[in-house]
Structures are given as C-alpha cells and as structure tokens.
C-alpha cells in the first residue's frame, strides 16, 4: 500500500531521470555551426537541426528560410510547418 504522495514522488523521480541537460558548446563549435547555417542558406540545402527544449533534444529537418541576427534565431521550413529556433538552444546542425 502506497500513499498518493509517494506515488506522485515516484512518478516525478522517473520523469526527472529521463530529463536531459543542455550540453556546453565551445566557441569553435559555435563558429562551425555558424558556417553551416550560412552555407545552407546560400546553397538552399536541407539541414538537420538538433536543439534543446523542455529537458529533451529535438531533431528538425528542413530548409533555413530566415536568420534574424537581432533576436538570434533561425526559421526552418519543414514539410508541415515553420519553426523558429533560438541559436542558444541549438546543439548541432548538419547539412542533409
């Protein structure tokens, strides 16, 4: 027999075990990702962007439509939608 509080605590513990932390990106890797973004925009190539959101890593495949230097974000057009991703959240970006 378990108290409802214990059940809730165990559920929270299981959820927090699956949480991922945002890795540290060094300056060299940031420069490489910046070059990849510029190249993909210039050549109109598809990219795979991995970014950090809500304690998880999310992959998005699409074309970079827009880069906003002031708000530090990119907009990616996928098959179904347009997604705005802030540069601080990006973990990895590769040309597909």
Number of C-alpha atoms within 10 A of each C-alpha: 3 6 8 9 9 10 11 11 12 12 11 11 11 11 10 11 8 10 12 13 12 16 10 8 12 8 9 9 13 16 11 12 19 14 12 16 21 13 13 19 17 10 8 12 14 18 21 17 24 18 20 20 14 9 12 12 17 13 13 16 18 21 23 25 16 13 19 11 9 6 9 11 17 19 17 23 18 16 9 7 8 14 15 14 20 16 18 13 15 23 20 16 19 14 15 12
